[in-house]
Amino acid sequence: MEERVAKILDVEEKESTELLNVTRENLKLYHSYLSKELSFPFDADVEDKYHEVRITNLSEFDDLPEPIFYGLLCEGRRERRKVVVPLGDVTVKRDGRNKQLVKDYRDWLWNYRYR
């Protein structure tokens, strides 16, 4: 996971792992990367909240209320209701590229947020 995230954040292998810390700048880089790489919509569960959510897009980075606290947000639909949830709480249901991308993001967010 660290190698994949380092590549996304443009951190050289020999550079300090502190450069992987969750910062506003790194979140913006990650948002840009995921905006291009994720395929929407996809089905997911949201930790401790919802099952069966269809994630339709990432929220705009500039609209995030507290990016360091919440991380990136995504929008989706649960039945007929619109929901906005932290991407760090999302688990993609189907195996594939989206699942790996979101898992790497979650692992990075939870392991590097308050270092």
C-alpha positions in Angstrom: 0.0 0.0 0.0 2.7 2.5 0.9 4.4 2.2 -2.5 1.2 2.8 -4.3 0.3 5.8 -2.2 3.8 7.2 -2.5 3.5 7.1 -6.3 0.1 8.9 -6.1 1.6 11.6 -3.8 4.8 11.8 -5.9 7.0 10.8 -3.0 10.4 9.2 -3.9 11.3 5.9 -2.2 14.3 7.5 -0.5 12.3 10.4 0.9 10.9 10.5 4.4 7.7 8.7 5.1 6.6 11.9 6.8 5.8 13.2 3.3 3.0 10.5 3.2 1.2 12.2 6.1 -2.4 13.2 5.6 -2.2 17.0 4.8 -4.5 19.2 2.9 -2.1 19.2 0.0 -1.8 15.4 -0.1 -5.6 15.1 0.2 -5.9 17.4 -2.8 -3.5 15.2 -4.8 -5.3 12.0 -3.8 -8.7 13.6 -4.7 -7.3 14.5 -8.2 -6.0 10.9 -8.7 -9.2 9.2 -7.5 -11.4 11.5 -9.6 -9.6 10.2 -12.7 -9.2 6.6 -11.6 -12.4 5.5 -9.9 -15.3 4.2 -12.1 -18.7 5.6 -11.0 -21.2 4.5 -9.9 -20.3 1.6 -7.7 -22.0 -0.3 -4.9 -20.6 -0.1 -1.4 -21.3 -0.4 2.3 -20.6 2.5 4.7 -19.1 1.5 8.0 -21.6 1.7 10.9 -24.1 3.5 8.8 -25.5 2.1 5.6 -25.5 -1.1 3.6 -26.3 -1.0 -0.1 -25.2 2.5 -1.1 -24.6 3.4 -4.7 -21.7 5.8 -4.8 -22.1 8.2 -7.7 -19.1 10.6 -7.4 -16.6 12.3 -5.1 -17.5 15.6 -3.6 -15.7 18.6 -4.9 -12.4 19.2 -2.9 -13.1 22.9 -2.3 -16.5 22.0 -0.8 -15.0 19.7 2.0 -15.7 21.1 5.5 -12.7 19.7 7.4 -10.6 17.7 5.0 -8.0 16.5 7.6 -10.7 15.4 10.0 -13.2 13.8 7.6 -11.0 13.1 4.6 -12.5 13.0 1.2 -16.3 12.8 0.9 -18.3 11.0 -1.7 -21.9 11.3 -2.7 -24.3 8.5 -3.4 -27.9 7.2 -3.2 -29.5 4.8 -0.7 -32.9 3.9 -1.9 -34.2 7.3 -2.9 -32.2 9.4 -0.5 -29.0 11.3 -1.4 -26.2 10.6 1.1 -22.8 12.2 1.6 -20.3 10.0 3.5 -16.5 10.0 4.2 -14.7 7.9 1.6 -12.7 6.5 4.5 -15.8 4.7 5.7 -16.7 3.2 2.4 -16.1 -0.5 1.5 -16.5 -1.3 -2.2 -18.6 -4.5 -2.6 -17.2 -5.9 -5.8 -13.6 -7.0 -6.3 -11.7 -5.0 -8.8 -9.8 -1.8 -9.3 -12.3 0.4 -7.4 -12.0 -1.9 -4.4 -8.2 -1.7 -4.3 -8.2 2.1 -4.9 -10.6 2.8 -2.0 -8.9 0.3 0.3 -5.5 2.0 -0.3 -7.1 5.4 0.4 -8.7 4.1 3.6 -5.5 2.5 4.8 -3.5 5.6 4.1 -6.1 7.9 5.8 -6.3 5.8 9.0 -2.5 5.1 9.2 -1.1 8.5 8.3 -3.6 11.0 9.5 -2.3 11.9 12.9 1.4 11.0 12.8 
